[in-house]
């Protein structure tokens, strides 16, 4: 097979709509991939969202409840995602959630699993306390260092 025959084969494959052709003989192996598909490729540019700072009272005074909430939030520990992946609250769809709000946890308890590249990684607690808030919805993507749980260590 000479170069002109190969060029004609490429043109034929491109016009036929076939995505891939492989030809093998004793002396020759040829593989042609066109990259065309019936589905159009749509490219979009991601939008950048800039979070706005939280609003504070205009008169500069904080109420007693705001001060109490601030002091309570300061003692809470945030458990963050150690990897990028998909967050799951349970080991399997038919299984119960690992933890719920209000549960007491101890060091080593499994809090959730994060699936990354088809591997399910158990995320364990590094300290004891009470689960105050779950910050991520089940089956949601998470980023590295994204807050997952708020824990009251007292």
Secondary structure, 3 states (H helix, E strand, C coil): CCHHHHHHHHHHHHHHCCCEEEEECCCCEEEEECCCCCCCCCCCCCCCCCCCCCCCCCCCCCCHHHHHHHHHHHHEEEEECCCCEEEECECCCCCCECCCCCCEECCCCEEEEEEECCEEEEEECCCCEEEEEECCCCCEEECCCCEEEEEECC
